[in-house]
Structure formats: structure tokens, C-alpha cells
């Protein structure tokens, strides 16, 4: 099952809406991790390689959009992974907690994979989380990691603003800089433009969605699944 993209609230409502959004609606806005029935076998690992759900033009995919891409890994790595995620997506959080650390150790840190992370918020709380990560400058990935690790503490609570503020304070935000970030209309527009580009140009409609050397995979891939895909491209 894939749950489709929900409508976002109008402009200039992110900060004010953090106390008013249904938690159930937020945490539903992602895909189940289920692969295609057809798969190949990776010669190097012996694991099943999930079948891709289409392909996109790599040159268009890696071209930057409204915001600079957030990237880890060697620019010359033979495999490039572009991930579209929503900060309120439970499957995205599971991937970042359980799968990404292993992939980073085995493939990113060894120069085999470059990973590009892009914002695909389904709701104002996800927008707010992404905006805070962007406002944290060089702490972007640290903020993303903490927000996913603590997702249950802010994404589904009644007053997400206070919960996000407490997390943001750990990254050096004050009350004033927190509010300034979440009322930055240009940043909000740019985050939404990243999402719209993903949807319009690359057919992203659920999270997480991965493009691995241009091949599209939807759902929170396991370590074995992602390793098999990467190994088949090396």
C-alpha cells in the first residue's frame, strides 16, 4: 500500500499550525516498505535485488533545485542515491535509525556511495522540521538525525512547537531564532519547491522514495535490500 501526498496548509501558517494538525494524519503520510514481486539476484552478495519502479534521467535528477542539496559521500562515488523523505514519516525514521547507519559505514564512508537528501514534507510539522534543519547551517544532518530519533516526541504531540523548540535549543537556537526560522517565508517556499519538483519532475508521491543511479524504489529499504541494489551496480 502507498499513501499518497496530502495537501499542505496555505502560506504563512507553519508556526501557527504546529498545535493544530492531526497527529494521525501526519504519521500516515508515507509508504509501506514493500517491494515488487519480481527481483534479480546480486552476484556479489547473493541477496535478492528489488525490482526498480521506473527510472529517471540522472543529469536532471542531480541538478540542484531551489535549495542546495545536502550531500554525504565522495562526489566521484560510482553509486548516487537520492532520497526524498518526510520528517513525520515513520518509515523514513525507521530507515534513518536502522538502515542508513549501516549503509553509511559500508558504502558511503568507503567511497562507494554518495547520498543526496531532499525534503518532501507532507504537512506543516514536517515543513517546520526541515526548516529548522536548514536554519542550523552546518548542523543539518545532525538535526535530521535527532529529529528522526525523537520523532515520537514531537511529530504526534499536541503542541509540536514547544517540543521542536526544546530540540532546537540543543542545536543552539534561541526562542527568537526559532521563531525567525519558522516564519521565514522564502525558506518555506523553497522547501515546498523541492517537494513540488520531486513530485512533478520525478514522480515522487510517497516517502521514503530512493533513486539509486536513476532507478526508483519506494519504501524503507532494509540493509539487505539496499546493499543488494548497490552491489549490483558496483
Residue pairs with C-beta under 8 A, 6 or more apart in sequence:
1 31
1 32
1 34
2 31
2 32
2 205
2 206
2 218
3 28
3 29
3 30
3 31
3 206
4 205
4 206
5 29
5 122
5 199
5 205
5 206
6 25
6 29
6 122
6 123
8 121
8 122
8 123
8 124
8 127
8 192
9 17
9 123
9 124
11 185
11 188
11 189
12 183
12 185
13 124
14 124
14 127
14 128
14 131
14 182
14 183
14 188
15 128
15 161
15 179
15 182
15 183
17 124
18 124
18 125
18 128
18 159
18 160
18 161
18 164
19 158
19 159
19 160
19 161
21 123
21 124
21 125
21 160
23 155
23 156
23 157
24 156
25 123
26 88
26 122
26 123
26 125
26 126
26 155
26 156
27 88
27 89
27 90
27 155
27 156
29 86
29 88
29 89
29 122
29 123
29 126
29 207
30 86
30 89
30 90
30 91
30 92
30 122
30 206
30 207
30 208
31 91
31 206
31 207
31 208
31 209
31 218
31 219
31 220
32 91
32 219
33 91
33 219
33 220
33 221
33 222
34 219
35 50
35 51
35 217
35 219
35 225
36 50
36 51
36 53
37 51
38 51
39 48
39 49
39 50
39 51
40 48
40 49
40 51
40 232
41 47
41 48
41 49
41 228
42 48
42 49
42 227
42 228
42 229
42 231
42 232
43 231
43 232
44 231
44 232
44 234
45 224
45 227
45 228
45 231
47 224
47 225
47 227
47 228
47 231
48 225
48 228
49 225
49 228
49 229
49 232
50 217
50 221
50 225
50 228
50 229
52 212
52 215
52 216
52 217
53 216
53 217
53 218
54 203
54 215
54 216
55 214
55 215
55 216
56 201
56 202
56 203
56 211
56 214
56 216
57 214
58 80
58 213
58 214
60 201
61 82
61 202
61 211
61 214
62 69
62 80
62 82
62 116
65 193
65 194
65 197
66 189
66 190
66 193
66 194
66 197
67 119
67 134
67 190
67 191
67 193
67 194
69 116
69 117
69 118
70 116
70 117
70 118
70 140
70 141
71 114
71 115
71 116
71 117
72 104
72 108
72 114
72 115
72 117
72 141
73 108
73 111
73 113
73 114
73 115
74 111
74 114
75 114
76 111
77 108
77 111
77 112
77 113
77 114
78 112
78 233
78 234
79 107
79 112
79 113
79 114
79 212
79 213
79 230
79 233
79 234
80 113
80 114
80 115
80 116
80 212
80 213
81 113
81 114
81 115
81 116
81 210
81 211
81 212
82 115
82 116
82 118
82 210
82 211
83 115
83 116
83 117
83 118
83 208
83 209
83 210
84 118
84 119
84 120
84 198
84 202
84 204
84 207
84 208
84 209
84 210
85 92
85 95
85 96
85 117
85 118
85 119
85 120
85 207
85 208
86 92
86 120
86 121
86 122
86 123
86 126
86 207
87 121
87 125
87 126
87 129
87 130
87 144
87 147
87 148
87 151
87 155
88 121
88 122
88 123
88 125
88 126
88 129
88 151
88 155
89 122
89 126
89 207
89 208
90 151
91 207
91 208
91 219
91 220
92 148
92 207
92 208
92 220
93 148
93 149
93 151
94 220
95 208
95 220
95 221
96 144
96 145
96 148
97 148
97 149
98 223
99 220
99 221
99 222
99 223
99 226
102 223
103 113
103 115
103 223
103 226
103 227
103 230
104 115
106 227
107 113
107 227
107 230
108 114
108 115
112 230
112 234
113 230
117 141
117 144
118 194
118 198
119 130
119 191
119 194
119 195
120 194
120 195
120 198
120 199
120 204
120 207
120 209
121 127
121 129
121 130
121 191
121 192
121 195
122 207
125 154
125 155
125 160
126 155
127 188
127 191
127 192
128 160
128 164
128 182
129 147
129 154
129 164
130 191
131 181
131 182
131 184
131 187
131 188
131 191
132 143
132 147
132 164
132 167
132 168
132 171
132 173
132 178
132 181
132 182
133 139
133 140
133 143
133 144
133 147
134 140
134 181
134 187
134 191
135 173
135 177
135 181
135 184
135 187
136 142
136 143
136 168
136 171
136 172
136 173
139 171
139 172
142 171
143 167
143 171
146 167
146 170
146 171
147 154
147 167
150 167
153 163
153 167
154 160
154 163
154 164
154 167
157 163
164 178
165 173
165 175
165 178
168 178
169 178
173 181
181 187
198 204
198 209
199 205
202 211
202 216
203 216
206 218
206 219
208 218
208 219
208 220
209 216
209 217
209 218
210 216
210 217
210 218
210 221
210 226
211 217
212 226
212 229
212 230
212 233
213 233
215 229
217 229
221 229
